[in-house]
């Protein structure tokens, strides 16, 4: 049965949402970052060809080893997040504290 206008199925209701990333997913992401196949170094000494390889490698190293995923998760969960489905899409919303 298709819902009529103005009704919501249980999956369409607006409900609280918390971020909860399994440790295995974080480990897999770190492993994928570590396995990055880097291109050759850029042919110029400036950023005219984009972000330099050394900068990207340092950023990847930080994400793979030093980034505190749980701190980020806690910060996201400190916000009033909500989730709903509409027309087959899942939406996550948090109202801004700014006007």
C-alpha positions as CSV (number, residue, x, y, z in Angstrom):
1,X,0.0,0.0,0.0
2,X,1.4,3.4,-0.9
3,X,1.2,6.1,1.8
4,X,-1.2,9.0,1.0
5,X,-0.1,12.6,1.2
6,X,0.3,13.7,4.8
7,X,1.1,10.2,6.2
8,X,4.5,8.8,7.1
9,X,5.6,5.2,7.2
10,X,7.9,4.3,10.1
11,X,11.0,4.6,7.9
12,X,9.9,8.1,6.8
13,X,9.5,9.5,10.3
14,X,12.0,12.1,11.5
15,X,14.1,10.4,14.2
16,X,17.3,11.2,16.1
17,X,20.5,10.1,14.5
18,X,23.9,9.3,16.2
19,X,27.1,8.6,14.4
20,X,28.5,5.2,15.4
21,X,31.4,4.1,13.1
22,X,32.6,0.6,13.8
23,X,36.3,0.3,14.7
24,X,36.7,-2.2,11.8
25,X,35.5,0.5,9.3
26,X,38.1,3.0,10.7
27,X,40.8,0.3,10.5
28,X,39.9,-0.4,6.9
29,X,39.9,3.3,6.0
30,X,43.4,3.7,7.6
31,X,44.6,0.6,5.7
32,X,43.3,2.0,2.4
33,X,45.0,5.3,3.0
34,X,48.3,3.5,3.8
35,X,47.9,1.6,0.6
36,X,47.7,4.7,-1.6
37,X,49.7,4.5,-4.8
38,X,51.2,7.9,-5.2
39,X,52.0,9.5,-8.5
40,X,55.4,10.8,-9.4
41,X,56.5,14.1,-7.9
42,X,55.2,17.2,-9.7
43,X,57.5,18.7,-12.4
44,X,57.4,22.3,-11.0
45,X,58.5,23.7,-7.6
46,X,55.3,25.8,-7.1
47,X,51.6,24.9,-6.8
48,X,50.7,25.8,-10.4
49,X,49.9,22.2,-11.0
50,X,47.8,21.8,-7.9
51,X,48.5,20.7,-4.4
52,X,52.1,19.3,-4.1
53,X,52.6,15.6,-3.6
54,X,54.5,16.1,-0.3
55,X,51.5,18.0,1.1
56,X,49.0,15.3,0.1
57,X,51.3,12.6,1.5
58,X,51.5,14.4,4.9
59,X,47.7,14.9,4.9
60,X,47.2,11.2,4.2
61,X,49.7,10.3,7.0
62,X,47.9,12.4,9.4
63,X,44.5,10.9,8.6
64,X,45.9,7.3,8.8
65,X,47.8,7.7,12.0
66,X,47.0,10.9,14.0
67,X,43.4,11.9,13.3
68,X,41.2,11.3,16.2
69,X,38.1,9.7,14.6
70,X,36.4,9.2,17.9
71,X,36.8,12.8,18.9
72,X,35.1,13.8,15.6
73,X,32.4,11.3,16.2
74,X,31.7,12.7,19.6
75,X,31.6,16.3,18.2
76,X,29.1,15.2,15.6
77,X,27.0,13.4,18.2
78,X,27.0,16.5,20.4
79,X,24.7,18.1,17.8
80,X,21.0,17.5,17.5
81,X,21.0,15.4,14.4
82,X,17.9,13.9,12.7
83,X,17.3,11.5,9.9
84,X,14.4,10.8,7.6
85,X,13.6,9.2,4.2
86,X,11.8,10.8,1.4
87,X,11.2,9.5,-2.1
88,X,13.8,6.7,-1.4
89,X,16.5,9.0,-0.3
90,X,17.9,9.2,3.3
91,X,18.5,12.7,4.7
92,X,20.5,13.7,7.7
93,X,19.8,17.2,9.2
94,X,21.2,19.3,11.9
95,X,19.9,22.8,12.4
96,X,22.6,25.5,12.5
97,X,23.2,27.4,15.7
98,X,23.7,30.5,13.6
99,X,20.8,32.6,12.4
